[in-house]
Amino acid sequence: MSTTTLPEQLSDTAREFAAREHELLIDGERVPAADGRTFETIDPSSARPITSVALAGPRDVDRAVQAARRALEDSEWATLPAAGRARLINRLADLIEEDAGTFAQLEALDNGKPVKIAKVVDVDGTVRFFRHFAGWCERVFGRVIPVRQPDMLCYTRKEPVGVCGQIIPWNFPMLMASWKLAPALAAGCTVVLKPAEQTPLSALRIGELALEAGIPAGVINVLTGAGETGAALVDHPGVDKIAFTGSTEVGREIGAKTGRALKRVTLELGGKSPNIILPDADLDAAVAGSFQGIYFNTGQACNAGSRLFVHRDQFDKVVAALAARASKSRVGPGLEPNTHLGPLVSQEQHKRVLSYIEAGRAEGAELVTGGGAGAAGDGYFVEPTLFTTGRDDLKIAREEIFGPVLVALPYETLEEVAARANETEYGLAAGVWTRDIGNAHRLAS
């Protein structure tokens, strides 16, 4: 997409960055993929290409890992005191904060999320997260362990894990980058970061600002690409740890590979999280919170409260209140200031969510509201959708949808709802709405 066809709401800085033909960031330099391959990143609000981005292959992964290894073992980063790391991380946070408007627009353009949400959640959260972990640089201590043997001193010391391969998803591109980068940098590690192919722009921008902040070349390397890029990173013997946020299916594969290689791994995977409204709850607060819990970020969150359990006596009232809220929510392009729900991130995700809505209808769930686009144009829009059913075995009640689809289910007793809420392969998050702290703890345990 040329600068003349990018959305008119973009600032000059965001427009210039978005329109650039993006290369990989390896060892402090922007370089093309070794085999010259590229892919297009798409604006989900219009389904039009934004620009071309380099597609990293195994040779690029190897170059990036070697650069990260050199930075870890043979650069000023290797000998930098903890206070020096803190200073550089704080400087990066300052530069991101100064560029907040650009980052918010890039997230809205590349991911589709409402620009006002991108600013207060993603950008501001990223700044806070980097600053938080900058503070941890000087709080990492070893221990002295008393022993009875003469002439012996026993102690532990903390050392960087090493080269970290970090693979992040598309639902919170910037925020997830900070969640991966900040603790690794605070610990003195070096990083090869692979953003999702749907949303590469903010990670590339962070990588450039890291160099401007004075973080040495090779400490942060950014490889754009698809699944093959991530697989090559996981398989590379020079990577000491993998951190992955994404689907349960891919997480299982990564867990198996890292287990065989005896490589450290951290996985944050999918969810089918329950929200439970108990009879004594403040219903206005519970409805507002449950609505936000599923429709925030257009339902594209691993901890989204996609199953809502409501006591049968209050079920109709709560469902009606949720439907009323949904009808007032504006679906539209992420860069428009009045948008409440932006598009889904991609055509693939759009088809997936619509297939679940069709499955809900086919299996007999009642569609209370939603199910359509809710906005004009070619973007990947789905309006907030609400089903009701008494069956926990439906696909829409069992499987992670990752879209703005809520399933409301009635229950009778505390024991019943606890058992039903736990009847899932996922275990990521849950919510309980009640004024009775005892019941809250009983359900939580």
N, C-alpha and C positions, 0 to 999 in steps of 0.2 A: 504494500500500500504506500503510495507516495505521500509526502507531507500535505499535499493539497486535498487528498481524499481521506485523511485521518479525521476523526470527529472534531468539530470546530471548538468544542469546549476545552481542548488541550492547550496548556500553556506552551510558549515557544520552546522552553527547555524540555518539557515532556514530549513535545512533537518531534524535536530534533533527535532525542534519544530513541524514541519508538521507531522512527523511520530508518534509523541506521541499519545496515546489514551487519548483524552481530556475529562476532567470532568467539572462540573459546578464550578463557583467561587462564594461561599457564605460565608459571614462573614470572609473573608480573607483566606479561606481554599478551596483547590480543593477537591470536593466531588462528588461521583457518584450520578446519579439520584436515588431518593428514591425507585423506582420500578425497577431499574437496566437497564432500556431501553437505547438503543443507536441508532444512525443512522450514515450513511456514508456521508462524504462530498466528492464531486466528482471534479476531475480536468476537467474542460470543454474543455481543449485543447486536451485531449486524451479520455475522457469519462470513465476514470478509477478511482476507489476509491483512495482517499488520505489517510484517516484514519477514525477511528470511533470517534464519539462525543456523549456525554451524552444527552439524550432527557428529558428535564425537564417537569414534570407534575405538577398538582395542589399543591401537598405537597411540592415540591421544590419551587414553587412560594411563598407559605406561609412562608417557612423558610427564603427565601431571603427578603421578605417584612418585616418580623419581625427583621431581622438583620439590614436592612436599618433604621427601626424605632428606634432601640436601638442606632445606631450610630448617629441618628439625635438628640435624646433626652438625651442620657446618655453616652457620650463618649467625648474624648478630642476635636473631631470635633465640638461638640455643643458649646464649649466655646472658640474655636480658634479665635483670632482676624482676621480681614480682611487681614491684612498684612501677617499673617501666612498662610491663604488659598492661597494667591497669591504666596507665596514662594513655597508651595507644588505643585501648578499647573505648575509653571515655571520649577520646578524640573522634573515633568512628561514630559513636553515638551522637556527638555534637554535629557532625557533618550530615548525618541522616536527618536530624531534627531541622537543620537549616534547609534541607531539601524536602521537607515534609510534603509540600504541595505537589511536587513532581512525583514522589513515590505514591501518594494517594491516587493520582491520576493514572499512573502506570498500572497499579493494581486494578483499578476500575476498568481500564482498557483491556488488559490481558486476561483478567479473571472474570470480570463482569459484575463484581460486587459494587454496591452503592458507594460512591466516592466519599460521602460523609462518614459512612461506617469504616471505610478503609483508613480514613484519617485518624479517627479517635480510637479504633481498635487495633488495626494492623500497624500503622506507622508509629503512633504513640506507644503502643505496646512493645514494638521493636526497640525503640529508644530506651524505654524503661528496662527492658531485659538486658541489653548490653551494659547499661550502667549498673544494674544489680550484680552481674557477674564480674564486672570490673572490680567491684568491692570485695569479691571473693579471692582475688589474686593473692592478697596478703593474709588470708585466713586459712590457708591449707598447711597444716602442720603434721609432722611425724610425732611419734611417741617414744619416750624412754621407758623401757620395761625392766623393773627390778629383777635381778637374778642373784642366786646365792654363790655361784661359782666365783672363785677369786680371780682377779685380773681379767675380768670379762665385763664388757659394756654391751648391752643389748638395746637396740633402738630401731625404729622404723623411719623411713623417709618417703615422701610422696614424689613420684616421678611422672612425667607425662606418659600417657599410654603410647603415644607415637603418632603415626599417620592415621587419620580418621577418614574413612569414606562415609559420606553423609548423603542420604537420598531422601528428598523431601517431596510432599504431595502438592497438588494444585489448589487445594481449597483455601489455604492461608499461606500463600507463597512467601511473602516477606516475613511474616511472624515465624513460620516454621524455620526459615533460614536462620533467624536470630536464636531460636531455641536450640538449634544444632551448633551454630558457630560460637556463640558466646561462652558456654561452659568449656568447650574444647580450647578456645584461645586462652581463657583464664587459667587453665591447667598447663599451658605451654605446649599444647599439641599443634600439629599442622593439619590442614584439611584439604580434601578434594570433595567439593560440593556438587551434587548433581540435582538441579531443580527439575520439576516435572516439565515434560516437553510442551504441555499446554500453556505454561506460565513461566517462561524463563527470564522475563525482563528485569524484575526487581532484584533477583539474585545477581545478575550481571552488574547492575548498578551498585549494589552493595560491594561487590568485588572491586570495582573501580574506586569507590570511596575509601575502601580499606587501604589501598595503595596511597591515596592522597593523605590519609591519616598518618602514614608513616609505618604501617605494618609491612615488614619486609616481603619482598617478592618470594613467591613459593609457599608462603604461610597459608594463604587462601587461594585455591585454584577452583575455577568454576567451569564445569563441563556440561554443556547443554546436549540433550539427546533423548532417546527413547529407552525402552526396556533393555535393549542390547547394551547400551552404555552403562546402565546400572548393573547389569549382570557381569560385565567385564570388571567393574569396580569391585563388586563383591568377590569375584574369583581371583583378583590380583594378589599374589603372595606378599607384595610389599605393603599391603594395608593391614594395620594392626587391629583396627576396630571398625565395625560397620554400625551406623545408626540409621534406622529406617522408620519412616512413618508412611503408612499406606494401607493397602488392602490386606486382609487376613490371608488370602490365597498366596500373594507374593511373599508375605511375611513368613509363611510356612516354608517356602522354598529357600528363602535367605537363611532362616534358622537352621535348616538341614545342612546347607552348604557350610555355614560358619561352624556348625558343630563338628562336621567332618574335618575341617581345617583347624580346629581348636582355636578359633579366632573369636575375640570378644564381640558381642553384639547387643544392641538395644533395639527393641521392636515396640512400636506403638501402632496398633492395628484397628480393625473395625469395631462397630458396636451396633446394638439394637436396644438402646437404653430405655428403661421404663421411667415414666413420671407417674407417681401415685398420689391422688388427691384423697385424703381421709375426710370423713364426714364433718369433722370439727374445723376444717381449714377455712381461712379467709378466702372465699371463692373468687373475689375480684383479683386478689394477688395471685392465686393459683392459676386462674385463667390467663392472666397477663404473662406470668412466668412460663407456663406451659406453651403458650403461643410463641413466645420468644425462643424457647428451648428447641422447637422444631423448625420454625421458619426463618430464624436468623441465618444469614449466609445462604439463603435459599435451600436450607436443609442439608447443605454440603459440609457436614461436620461429623467426625467419628463419634462424638459424644451426644449427638442430637437426640432429644427425647422423642423418639418416633413411635413409642407405644405409650398411650395415656390410659391409666386405669382410674375409673371414677366410680364411686359408690352408686349402686343402682338408684337410690332415692334422689340423687342429685344429677344423674347422668344426662337427662334431657336438658336441664338448665345449663349445664356446663357446655354441652355440644352446641346449643343455640348461641351461647356467648362467644364461643370460638368461631362459629360460622359468621357471626356479625363482624367480628374483628377481621376475618379473612376478606370479607366483601369490601372493606374499607382500605385494604392494603394495595398500594399501587405497584404494579409490575412494570418494569421498563429498563432501559439501558442504564448501565452502571454510572455513566458520567452525568446523567441528568439529576439535578439536586433533589427532586421530589420523589425519586424512586425508593421504595421500601424493599422490594425483592428484585434483584437483578436476574439475569439469565443463568441457566446452567452453563457449566464451563465449556462444553464441547457438544458436537453433534452426537458423538457416541454416548455421552452421559444423558443427553436429551432423549435419545431412543430408549435407553435403559429405563429411565424414570417413567416414560409413557407406557412402556411394556408392563411395568408393575401396576400402573393405574388400570390398564386393561385387565390384568390378572385379577385385581381386586373386584372389578365389576363381574368378571366371568365366574369367580368363585362365590359370588353372592353377597359380598359386603355392600352396605348401603353407602352410596356416594352422596354426602351431605352438601358439599360445595367443592368447587374447583374442577380439576381434571382437564382444563383447556389451557390455551396459551396465556390469556390475560393481557396480552400486549400485541400491538401491530408490528409488522416488519418481519425480517428473516432471522432474527435472533433466536436463541435457544430458550425461549420463555416457557415456563410452566407456572400457572397461578397456584396459590396456596390451596392444597387439596386435603379434604377431611373425609375419612371413611369411619363408619361405625360397624361393629360386628361383635357377636358373642363368642366367636371361635378364635382360639389361639393358634390353630394349625394352618391358617391361610398364609400364603406366601408373603403378603404385605405385612403380616404380624410376626413373621419369623425371620425374614431375610433383610439385610441392610439394603436400603433403597438409595440413600445418599441424595435425597431430593426433598422438595417441600410437600411431603406426604405424611400425614398423621393418621394413625389408627386408634380410635377411642374404643375402649372395652369396659363393660360394666363388671362389677364384682360385688360380693355380699359381705365377706368377713375378712378380717386382718390376716388370718392364717391362709385363707384362699389366695388373696392377692400376693402375699409373700411367695407362695409356691409358684404361682403363675409368672410373676415377674422374673423369677430365677430360672424358669424353664427356657433357657436359651444357651447357645454355644458361646455367646459373647459375655463379657464381664467388665466392660469399660467404665460405665457410669450409671447412676440412678438418681432420682429425685423423689423426695417425700414432702408433701404439703400438709402440715398439721400444726395445731397450737399445743399439742400434747407432746412434750419432749420425750416422755417415756415411750410412747408409740413410735416416735421418730427413731429412737435408739434401737428399739426392738426390731423394726424393719431393717435398719441399717446393718444389724448384726446377723 
